[in-house]
Amino acid sequence: MIRVYTKPNCVQCDMTKRVLRQRGVEFEEDDIQDAGNLEAVLALGFAAAPVVHAGGDDIWAGFQPERLHAAIDRVQKENQ
């Protein structure tokens, strides 16, 4: 499962979610305006949105299409 920490009016967040939806991937979205979610993102060492956690140590910030597609491919393969 892919988890995406987002914030409102975030272009990079919207682009990340759009790619996930276009590829038919289920994901969990957590708004970093919630104090608990913000604390989790900061504890991971990030201060920008989106933060994408694709399992294990596969975590990054920002819209990174190549990395996102690679994570989607891996998750979809695992779910077959």
Secondary structure, 3 states (H helix, E strand, C coil): CEEEEECCCCHHHHHHHHHHHHCCCCEEEEECCCHHHHHHHHHCCCCCCCEEECCCCCEEECCCHHHHHHHHHHHHHHCC
